[in-house]
Amino acid sequence: MLDRLRFVPGRLVQAIPVLFGVTLIVFFMVHLLPGNPAVAILGQTATPERVAALSKQLGLDQPLWDQYLLFMKHLFQGNLGTSITYQRPVSELVFQDFPITLSLLLFALVLSLAISVPLAAIAATAPGRGRDLGVRAFTLLGQGMPQFWVGIMLILLLAVKAGLFPVGGYGETWGEHWYYLFLPALTLAIAMCPTVIRSLRASTINVLGSDYVGTARSKGAAGSELFRRHVLRNAAIPTVSIIGVNLGYLIGGTLVIEKVFAVPGLGSLMINAILARDFPTIQAVALFVAVFVIIVGILTDVVYTAIDPRVDLSSKELA
């Protein structure tokens, strides 16, 4: 198994130019935002003289390339800068909020699998029939609805009208955290389910028609035992890659959904930083998200090689 993970160091090396490109793009796109952070900080007390003095103090009066080189110098020293809004090291803010965002992502992943696997199995075991058409209609409907709209509808139906869940927030205790995260996690899961269901349904249909499943049936395997032991693992192989890619996209959705549900994670931190023109915080969150997406991609490949012994990504060949 360890020999088949030799690709991991190479992937980490390949990630270096990607991260460099991310820093370049994020830095200059952030500085294209209209407005001056000094004006946002000073608010109603802003005068041309005070704005100029604060801009000089923050280094905003220097050419952009000089500001970028200074940013990269601090980055190599492990210094992500100080938040203009919170007057705290950005690294503290990011590592304080990241566990919340990670919990939301993992919760959404669990919910999406809990919904997708049964629905894909129901559809794949009766292709072209009523239940298959119903599942496919659900995937089309789920893919066509914007995440923020789904979140708002869940708030109105399950929080405001039914009173089953809180409108927003994060709670105080460990149990309350998961209770408060249910609706935002369900929102993200609904967005992820259509792609996972379609992939798992198609691969399950192919596996059910394979020779080894026919052999297992001839030996008496049937029902849930057949599905669990002979179908699910093989059908899940192509879906693993789909899930890995969708987790990357899901992070972008998390940034918006956290704001909708007032969850104090990286999404809320990022949006508040954008509104306040807090350049160091925006850059740090974007860079951190990029690193996380790269790690998710590598972990996806690790899981892929673990469940499919034929795959050897270290040699790019099928064993």
N, C-alpha and C positions, 0 to 999 in steps of 0.2 A: 504493500500500500504506500509506504513512504517513497519508494522509487517512482511511483506514478504521480507524486506531488512535486516532482522536480521542476515543474513549470511555474510554481509560485514565486521563487526569486526573480525569474525572468519577467513575470507580470508586474512585479513591484518596480523593477527597473524601467519597464515600459511606461509605468504610471508617472515617472518623473517629468518627461516633457509635457504630458497631459496636464499635470498640475501647474507647470510653468505657464502653459497656454491659458489655463483658467485664471491665474493671477493677472495675466496681461489683459484678458478680455474684461474681467470683472472690474479691475481698477479703472480702466478708461471708460467703461460703460457707466460706472457709478458717477464719475466726474462729468458725464453728460447730463445728469439729472439737473433740472432747472432749480435755481435758488442757491443761496449761500448758507452753509452751515452756521456761520457766524451770526447771520441775521436770525436764523431759527433759534439759536441759543439766547441771544440778547432779547428777542421778542420786542415788546413795546419800548424797551429802553434803547433800541438800536439807533445809533446816529452814524453818519459816515465816518467820523473819527474813531468811534468805538469799534465799528465793524472792521475798519482797516487794521486797528491794533490787534483785535482778536484773530483776524485772518493771518496776520504776521506771526502771532504766537502759535497758531495751529499749523503753520507752514503752508497755508493755502495760497500765499502770494508767490510761491516759487513755481517755476515751469513744471508742467505735468511730468516730464521725464525725470526731473530731479526728485519730485515727490514719489514717483514709482521706484526709483533706485533706492531711496531712503526706506520705502516700505519693504522692499526685498531684503535690504540689509537687516532691518529689524526682524523680518520673518526668519532669516537664517540664524538669527540669535535667539529664536524662540519667543519673540516679542510680537504679539499681534496688535499692539497699540492699546490706547486708552479710549474708552467710549466717550464720545463728545457729550452724549445725553446723560449717561449715568455716572460719569467721572470715575469709572472703575476699569481695571484691566479687562479687555474684551475676552481674553481666555477664561477668566472667571465666569463671565456671563454665559459664554458658550457651554462650558462644562457644567454649569449649574442647570441650564435648560435642556441640554441634550438628553439626559435620562428620561425626561418627560416625553420628548418626541420619539425616542426609541421605544418606550413602552407603548405609545400610540401605534407605531408602525407594526410592532409585534402582535398587538391585540388585533389590529386590522387584518394581519396575515392569517392569524388563527381563525378569525370569523370568516374570512373569504374561503379558506379551505373547508371549514365546517359547512358552508353553503354550497361550494362548488363541487366537492367530491360526490355527495349524494345526488345532486341534480344532474351531473355529468353521467353518473351510473344509471339513473332513471332514463335519461335520454338515449344513452348508448345501447341499452338492452331492448329498446323498442324503436329503432330508427324509422322515421317516416310516419309513426303513429301519433295519436293525439298528445300523449305526454311528452314525446320528443318535440313536437311542434310548440307545445306550451313552454318548454324550457328554452327553446330557441327564440321564442317571442320575448321571454324575460331577458335574454342576453341582449337582444336588439334594443329593448326599452332601457335597460341599465346603461348601455353604452351611449345612448342618445341624450341622457340627462346630465347636465353639468353638476359637478360635485357640490359646489356651493348651494345650488338650488335644492339638491337632495338633502343637504344638511339643514337648510331652512325648513323644508317640508317635515323632516323628522322632528325638528324642534316644535313646530306647530302641532303636529299630530300626537307625538309621544310625550312631549314635555309640557306644552301649554294646555292642550285639551285633555289628554289622558292623565297627565300628572305622574307618569311612571318614572320619568328621569328628570334630572335638573336641566335647566335651560343652558347653562354653561358653567365654567369654572373647573376646579381641579380637586376640590375637597381638602380635608385635613389629614385623615388617617389613610393607612394602606388600603383598606377596603373601600373607602370613599374614592380614592384615586381611580380604581378600576370601574367603579359605579359611574363616576363622572365621565370617564373616557369611553363608555359604551357607545353612545350616540355618535361621537366623531369617528370612532373606529368602525362602526357599522356603515357610516357614510363612505369612508375610504374602501371598505370591503365591497360595497355595492359597485363602486367604480372599477374594482379589480376583477370581480367575479366574471363578467362576460368573456373576457379574454381567456381566463383560466378554464372556464366551462367549455368553451369551443375547442380549445386545444386538447383537454382531457377527454372530451366526448369523441373527437376524431381518432385519437390514439387508442381509446378503449375499444372502439368499433373494429379497428385494425387488429388489435390483440385478440379480441373474441373470435375473429375469423382465422387465427393462426393455427398451425398444426399441433403445437404443443398444448394449446388449450383444448383442442379436440381430443388429444390423448388423455389429458387430465379428466375430461368428462367421461371418457370410456372406462377410466379406472374408478369412477364413482364420485368424483368431486363435483359439487354443485352448489348453487346458492351463494351465500356469503363466504363460505370457505373457498370456493373457486375464485371468487372475485378478490378476496384478500390475499391468497397465496400465489395465484397464477396470473392475475390480470392487473391489479392495481400497481404493483411495482414496475412492471414493464410499460404500462400505459403512462406512468408518471415521468418516465425518463425525458421525453421531449417537453413536458410541461414544466420541468424544473427550470429550464432556460427561460421559458416564458415568465415564470414567477420572478426570477432574478431581474429580468429587464423591467418588469412592471413595478418591482420594488423601487427601482431607480426613479421611474416616473411618479410613483406614489409619494416620494419625498416632496416633489414639487407641489402635489395636491395637499400635502400635510401643512405646508406653509400657509395656505389659504384657509383650510378647515380649522386649524388652531385658532385663527382670528375669529372665525364665525362662532366657535363655541367658547371663546375666551379661555383657551387652554394656554398656560404660560410656558410654552415650549419655544423651540427655535423659530417657528413660523411667526409667532407673535413678536418675538424679538426682532426678526428681520423686517416685518412690516412697520413696526414702530420706528426702527432705525431709518427706513426709507422715508417715512413721513417727516422725520426730524433731520434728514440729510446727515445722518451719522455715518460718515464714510468708513471709519475703521471697523465699526460693527457689521456693516453690510459686507465688507470685504472678508472679514473673518468668518461669518456665517456661510457665505458662498463657498469659500475655500474648504471649510469643514464639511459641508454637504458634498462637495466634489470628492473629497477623500473617502467619505462614507460610501458613495456610489461605487467607487473603485473597489473598496473592500467587499461590498456586496457582490460585485461581479466576480471577484476571485473566489469568494465563498461558494458562489453558485457553481463555479467550475469544480470546486472540491467535492461538493455534494453530487454533482453529475458523475464524476469519476467513481465515487463511492457506491452509487446505486447501479452503475453499469460497468461491470468488470472489463468489457470489451474496449472501453475508451481509455486511451493513454495520451493525455494532452501534452505530456513532456516530449513525446516524439511526433505528435500530430498524426498518429496513425491508429488504426484499429488493431488491438492486440489479437 
